[in-house]
Amino acid sequence: MSPDTHDLIPVTVLTGFLGSGKTTLLNQLVHQPAMKDALVVINEFGDIGLDHRLVAEGDEHSVVEMSSGCLCCTIRGDLSRTVQKTFDAIERAGGEPFSRVIIETTGLADPSPILHTLMTDYWLAHRLYLDGVICLVDAASGVSTLNAHRESQRQAAVADRLLITKADLVDEARLSRLAGHLARINPAAEQVQVSHGEIAAERLTGEGLSVQRQRADHWLSAASYAQVSPTVGMTPPSAGSLVSMLTPQSGPVLSRHGEQIRSFCFTVEEPIAPDVLEDWLDLLMSLLGEKILRVKAIVKIAGREQPLALHGVQHIFHPPEPLPVEACSDGISRFVFITNGVAPEAVAQLFDYFQPGRAAENHLSSFNAQGVSR
Ligand SMILES: Nc1nc2c(ncn2[C@@H]2O[C@H](COP(=O)(O)OP(=O)(O)OP(=O)(O)O)[C@@H](O)[C@H]2O)c(=O)[nH]1
């Protein structure tokens, strides 16, 4: 049985490229009442962990540092052990239990593996839930950093909120260029300007589904994305054309490193049979999981009154959460995909394969014969 998210502790992942202002922000945050009893995990990449000296010590919170490697690469198991050890130590000392966890990534981290760890590590997944990903972007260097570094794009793409720092250093034209660039990468995330890390903690929390159950449409923000629907009724593509759709080659080229962030909302008007949903997502994730940075969905299942919320990172999904009926009052299922180079048509065509009447087996076997491994 998966735990009820109401019993879990919210975790915020704070990310942003090198020098974007993460430590400056944390320094402000840790003294705010809303951060009372928060555990802050910082991860300084390099031999000498300096960041903890820059985060001010407060009375009511703990700051632990992990400096043996980059959280997203080598020390994912350490994240679990570090949090576990700190929780145990507080309990043994009879201290107030932590009410919130903030994990600061290194500037060079791709946050997806960290989200993945939060969802798949047994200990973490049974105590914490992802409240949100906050990404800081430096207004002065943001556009060039986004163009040059895939990690920076990924940080912005999976964020629930984007904080624009150092706006004091640039003019309006530069700010609006950055805003447009970020909106193409992540159309749903609200962009908020922050000066020298000053922002109320409440503006960075409460993004998670469990807080937003009554406002699940806000959590999904489906309307911000380009809409894609199933292609049922059209001629199914040949195996060759599917292969080309799954190979990044079209769409916005945003990085010199071949990263093509594409986000879109796939909508299905009819309630979806549970086995179709499961088979489609299984296939999608086994073929494209690496390229799917984040998926959020509110799904109307055939024969079920309550819609389900889905939340996935790469090929891993959280257990579906039932939502109030009003969360999907029009009965339309909406899946938001944030991907690296996945053509929306590929998602729609794969869905079609599982519609009654499609010769799924034939298409899939010829598709696999093209050399795409599952
Ligand atoms: N002008 C200006 N400088 C800022 C602002 N926010 C942060 N800075 C400065 O930017 C520099 C980098 O900030 P940090 O908070 O160390 O950035 P970081 O993201 O923790 O950096 P890394 O640990 O290297 O990833 C510092 O000198 C800050 O004082 C701002 O809004 N305006």
Ligand as a Chemical Component Dictionary entry (heavy atoms), coordinates in Angstrom:
data_LIG
# 
_chem_comp.id                   LIG 
_chem_comp.type                 NON-POLYMER 
_chem_comp.pdbx_formal_charge   0 
_chem_comp.three_letter_code    LIG 
# 
loop_
_chem_comp_atom.comp_id 
_chem_comp_atom.atom_id 
_chem_comp_atom.alt_atom_id 
_chem_comp_atom.type_symbol 
_chem_comp_atom.charge 
_chem_comp_atom.model_Cartn_x 
_chem_comp_atom.model_Cartn_y 
_chem_comp_atom.model_Cartn_z 
_chem_comp_atom.pdbx_ordinal 
LIG N1  N1  N 0 22.887 41.861 -8.244 1  
LIG C1  C1  C 0 22.358 40.764 -7.694 2  
LIG N2  N2  N 0 23.186 39.800 -7.243 3  
LIG C2  C2  C 0 22.630 38.678 -6.703 4  
LIG C3  C3  C 0 21.223 38.508 -6.596 5  
LIG N3  N3  N 0 20.993 37.279 -6.056 6  
LIG C4  C4  C 0 22.205 36.739 -5.831 7  
LIG N4  N4  N 0 23.198 37.568 -6.203 8  
LIG C5  C5  C 0 24.652 37.350 -6.135 9  
LIG O1  O1  O 0 25.003 36.334 -7.049 10 
LIG C6  C6  C 0 26.147 35.604 -6.574 11 
LIG C7  C7  C 0 25.876 34.119 -6.616 12 
LIG O2  O2  O 0 24.842 33.839 -5.681 13 
LIG P1  P1  P 0 24.764 32.453 -4.896 14 
LIG O3  O3  O 0 23.588 32.571 -3.973 15 
LIG O4  O4  O 0 26.070 32.092 -4.294 16 
LIG O5  O5  O 0 24.448 31.483 -6.086 17 
LIG P2  P2  P 0 24.348 29.865 -6.068 18 
LIG O6  O6  O 0 23.266 29.520 -7.004 19 
LIG O7  O7  O 0 24.223 29.382 -4.672 20 
LIG O8  O8  O 0 25.753 29.498 -6.663 21 
LIG P3  P3  P 0 26.453 28.029 -6.798 22 
LIG O9  O9  O 0 26.567 27.500 -5.384 23 
LIG O10 O10 O 0 27.753 28.321 -7.442 24 
LIG O11 O11 O 0 25.601 27.210 -7.676 25 
LIG C8  C8  C 0 26.415 36.142 -5.168 26 
LIG O12 O12 O 0 27.462 37.055 -5.235 27 
LIG C9  C9  C 0 25.114 36.841 -4.795 28 
LIG O13 O13 O 0 25.316 37.894 -3.875 29 
LIG C10 C10 C 0 20.372 39.570 -7.080 30 
LIG O14 O14 O 0 19.132 39.491 -7.082 31 
LIG N5  N5  N 0 21.002 40.649 -7.631 32 
# 
loop_
_chem_comp_bond.comp_id 
_chem_comp_bond.atom_id_1 
_chem_comp_bond.atom_id_2 
_chem_comp_bond.value_order 
_chem_comp_bond.pdbx_ordinal 
LIG N1  C1  SING 1  
LIG C1  N2  DOUB 2  
LIG C1  N5  SING 3  
LIG N2  C2  SING 4  
LIG C2  C3  DOUB 5  
LIG C2  N4  SING 6  
LIG C3  N3  SING 7  
LIG C3  C10 SING 8  
LIG N3  C4  DOUB 9  
LIG C4  N4  SING 10 
LIG N4  C5  SING 11 
LIG C5  O1  SING 12 
LIG C5  C9  SING 13 
LIG O1  C6  SING 14 
LIG C6  C7  SING 15 
LIG C6  C8  SING 16 
LIG C7  O2  SING 17 
LIG O2  P1  SING 18 
LIG P1  O3  DOUB 19 
LIG P1  O4  SING 20 
LIG P1  O5  SING 21 
LIG O5  P2  SING 22 
LIG P2  O6  DOUB 23 
LIG P2  O7  SING 24 
LIG P2  O8  SING 25 
LIG O8  P3  SING 26 
LIG P3  O9  DOUB 27 
LIG P3  O10 SING 28 
LIG P3  O11 SING 29 
LIG C8  O12 SING 30 
LIG C8  C9  SING 31 
LIG C9  O13 SING 32 
LIG C10 O14 DOUB 33 
LIG C10 N5  SING 34 
# 
